[in-house]
């Protein structure tokens, strides 16, 4: 269930099911039952305030209320608008409720021990205001648990942005597939536990929806993940190069190199300027060391086409020398990962980087910016994280890894994945260098750039989760052997 549907695609999936004989009322009853079942599993029987909006989300609320009352819960319904004004399927199920319907007012949740937010869901088309905003703010202030239907009201279903205000749910039940808001921040943090319920929409609908967005997990990229083969050897598993900075900034390149080796590259070399040779030599064993001077020296080093993937940026310094090294890498045709200083070095002239990627016969290119670096390269891009990363990938002619707790990996062809397994323990010095090295190591083994980036991001997050608090960057590569073994099991 890795596919992520936009709000419009979810509406299309509903229409697809209805066109093939499943009535809208049947879908609404199934959605309400799924929510009621989860409430009974997760919460003790209590007094529930069901807040219903004027559309289908409100219709789901009426079903939930009816089923909970039948199960012996104390239920009050508060409706935004008049029950007689409800149309279509929502109007039909609303008339199956034979109890009182109260007007939605700011005091609707005063006596509630549990709130069911069935106001707007993902279909919200404007900022939350008036009574709904007051209720969202009051629910948060009081700490009353909230179960949200589809998406917490106030969260934009496609962007995850808060529109004016939003409910903070302990539990969100959505249907058929997740939406971007379930994965992108801040929406994800408002959803609490997320449950995807089956309401009877056939999987065949997915083939009609032109889905380009996925939640990142091994099912997305495992078919392209490099495997070990009998008769394979170090040269068949690729040769990654990590470019070192000067004598006082060498650790980042070594972190990237070790990550590339741990993830399976057959050989890894740290390319070092003369000033850093001694310090690098003191810290390297299985990783080789090769001297280079300037862009001409890097070009000569990469003339050996067995060196097929290169990482530039971590600890390299910001300026003309790093820009020239980037251009040497792109000209070589090796798969290239640009991180940290390699990105900031083009802050004043980002177009030069994008033209070089497009015109220098470059191999696959992956850019791995955090938000600050991204804004320096793409200052004019606005919108959600997903929208910005996708636009940047097309502008740069490269795979973009826009890092963060909700990392987005976007391809120039429009494909994208959102990662959700990265925890706060990864916010430590050198963590990004390790990620860049992991991507480089997978590229060296011939994995396509988009899949390599997605796989590395997921493995990076899983490694961080397993170490937990106290993690330092050096811990991350050491988790990879166990994770790789589990992937191949």
MOWO-V704211 format. One record per residue. RES is the residue in one letter. PHI is phi in degrees with one decimal (NA if undefined). Layout:
RES/PHI, RES/PHI
This chain:
X/NA, X/-80.6, X/-64.3, X/-113.6, X/-105.6, X/-68.2, X/-59.7, X/-64.7, X/-66.0, X/-66.3, X/-60.1, X/-64.8, X/-64.0, X/-59.2, X/-63.2, X/-61.0, X/-65.2, X/-65.9, X/-64.8, X/-104.7, X/108.4, X/-92.4, X/-69.8, X/-61.8, X/-64.3, X/-61.8, X/-64.0, X/-67.1, X/-63.1, X/-65.7, X/-64.8, X/-62.7, X/-65.4, X/-59.1, X/-66.1, X/-62.6, X/-61.8, X/-67.1, X/-58.9, X/-66.9, X/-75.3, X/-97.1, X/-125.7, X/-73.8, X/-59.3, X/-158.5, X/-87.6, X/-116.3, X/-103.0, X/-100.4, X/-97.4, X/-111.5, X/-89.5, X/-86.3, X/-121.6, X/-65.8, X/-61.3, X/-64.3, X/-60.6, X/-57.3, X/-61.9, X/-62.7, X/-64.4, X/-57.9, X/-60.6, X/-61.0, X/-70.1, X/-65.9, X/-63.3, X/-62.2, X/-88.3, X/96.6, X/-82.6, X/-83.0, X/-130.0, X/-125.3, X/-104.1, X/-122.4, X/-109.1, X/-83.2, X/109.7, X/-108.3, X/-58.1, X/-66.7, X/-85.1, X/-66.1, X/-116.2, X/58.3, X/-62.2, X/-62.4, X/-63.5, X/-62.9, X/-73.4, X/-62.4, X/-79.6, X/-82.0, X/-87.6, X/-106.0, X/-100.9, X/-68.0, X/-122.3, X/-96.8, X/-70.6, X/-68.9, X/-132.0, X/-61.7, X/-96.6, X/-61.3, X/-102.5, X/-57.8, X/-106.0, X/-83.4, X/-101.1, X/-147.3, X/-111.7, X/-101.3, X/-90.0, X/-119.9, X/-81.6, X/-131.9, X/61.8, X/-74.1, X/-85.4, X/-60.9, X/-111.0, X/-150.9, X/-65.3, X/-68.6, X/-146.6, X/57.9, X/-61.6, X/-56.9, X/-64.1, X/-61.3, X/-69.3, X/-62.4, X/-64.6, X/-66.6, X/-61.9, X/-67.1, X/-63.0, X/-83.1, X/76.1, X/-67.9, X/-63.2, X/-123.5, X/-107.1, X/-96.9, X/-91.3, X/78.6, X/-145.6, X/-54.5, X/-60.3, X/105.6, X/-97.9, X/-70.7, X/-63.9, X/-93.3, X/-115.8, X/78.7, X/-77.4, X/-82.9, X/-104.4, X/84.4, X/-162.6, X/-157.3, X/-68.5, X/-107.4, X/-93.5, X/-80.7, X/-152.2, X/-125.1, X/-110.7, X/-115.8, X/-129.8, X/73.6, X/-147.4, X/-70.3, X/-114.8, X/-53.0, X/-63.3, X/-75.4, X/-121.5, X/-85.8, X/-80.4, X/-84.7, X/-53.5, X/-58.1, X/-72.0, X/-88.2, X/-86.2, X/65.3, X/-66.5, X/-112.8, X/-119.3, X/-100.6, X/-100.6, X/-83.8, X/-116.6, X/100.4, X/-85.1, X/-70.8, X/-60.1, X/-60.1, X/-63.1, X/-61.6, X/-68.0, X/-97.6, X/-107.0, X/52.1, X/-80.3, X/-117.1, X/-121.1, X/-133.1, X/-83.8, X/-73.5, X/-159.4, X/-56.5, X/-62.5, X/-75.2, X/-131.4, X/-64.7, X/-63.5, X/-103.8, X/-72.2, X/-63.9, X/-117.7, X/-89.0, X/-124.8, X/-60.3, X/91.4, X/-70.5, X/-151.0, X/-60.0, X/-72.8, X/-79.8, X/-103.3, X/85.9, X/-129.3, X/-95.1, X/-123.9, X/-116.5, X/-86.6, X/-89.3, X/-86.2, X/-72.4, X/-60.4, X/-97.1, X/-143.2, X/-107.9, X/-63.4, X/-62.6, X/-64.3, X/-69.5, X/-59.6, X/-62.9, X/-64.4, X/-63.6, X/-63.5, X/-62.8, X/-69.3, X/-64.7, X/-85.0, X/123.8, X/-58.8, X/-69.7, X/-137.2, X/-139.2, X/-123.0, X/-90.6, X/-88.9, X/-122.8, X/-68.8, X/-55.4, X/-66.3, X/-109.2, X/-58.6, X/-65.0, X/-67.2, X/-66.3, X/-60.7, X/-70.4, X/-114.9, X/-113.7, X/-127.1, X/-68.1, X/-86.4, X/-82.6, X/-131.7, X/-138.0, X/-81.9, X/-146.3, X/-127.6, X/67.3, X/-64.0, X/-65.1, X/-67.0, X/-67.2, X/-59.5, X/-64.3, X/-61.9, X/-83.8, X/-63.3, X/-75.9, X/-71.1, X/-69.5, X/-79.1, X/-108.5, X/-148.3, X/-139.1, X/-111.2, X/-128.5, X/136.1, X/-59.6, X/71.0, X/-83.3, X/88.3, X/-100.8, X/153.1, X/-63.4, X/-61.4, X/-67.5, X/-58.9, X/-66.8, X/-65.2, X/-61.2, X/-64.0, X/-64.1, X/-64.2, X/-65.1, X/-67.4, X/-69.2, X/85.9, X/-70.1, X/-61.2, X/-129.7, X/-112.6, X/-112.1, X/-136.0, X/52.0, X/-63.0, X/-65.5, X/-82.8, X/-64.5, X/-63.7, X/-104.2, X/-54.6, X/-82.1, X/-138.1, X/-60.6, X/-60.3, X/-60.0, X/-65.5, X/-66.5, X/-66.1, X/-63.3, X/-61.7, X/-74.7, X/-112.4, X/-94.4, X/56.8, X/-67.1, X/-76.0, X/-57.9, X/-127.3, X/-124.9, X/-105.7, X/-123.9, X/-81.7, X/-86.1, X/-59.4, X/-63.4, X/-64.7, X/-60.9, X/-64.8, X/-70.7, X/-84.2, X/-128.1, X/-66.5, X/-96.8, X/-86.9, X/-122.2, X/108.8, X/-69.1, X/-58.5, X/-64.2, X/-63.3, X/-68.6, X/-64.4, X/-66.6, X/-64.9, X/-63.3, X/-60.0, X/-72.5, X/-65.4, X/-86.6, X/59.1, X/-148.1, X/-73.0, X/-108.8, X/-111.6, X/-89.6, X/-79.9, X/150.2, X/-61.2, X/-120.1, X/-51.4, X/-110.8, X/-110.0, X/-127.3, X/-107.4, X/-59.7, X/-82.1, X/99.6, X/-71.8, X/-154.8, X/-131.8, X/-114.2, X/-97.2, X/-131.5, X/-104.1, X/-88.8, X/-100.4, X/-66.7, X/-63.8, X/-77.6, X/-79.7, X/-143.8, X/-56.6, X/91.6, X/-59.7, X/-67.1, X/-63.9, X/-63.8, X/-59.1, X/-60.7, X/-67.0, X/-62.5, X/-61.3, X/-61.2, X/-63.8, X/-71.4, X/-62.7, X/-60.2, X/-85.5, X/92.6, X/-72.2, X/-56.3, X/-60.6, X/-63.8, X/-67.9, X/-62.4, X/-64.9, X/-63.0, X/-63.0, X/-64.0, X/-63.0, X/-66.6, X/-63.6, X/-61.1, X/-64.0, X/-67.5, X/-62.5, X/-63.1, X/-62.0, X/-72.1, X/-75.2, X/77.4, X/-61.5, X/92.0, X/-60.3, X/-122.3, X/-57.2, X/-62.5, X/-70.8, X/-64.6, X/-60.9, X/-74.6, X/-83.0, X/-65.9, X/-55.8, X/-65.4, X/-63.7, X/-65.1, X/-62.3, X/-66.0, X/-64.1, X/-88.7, X/-68.8
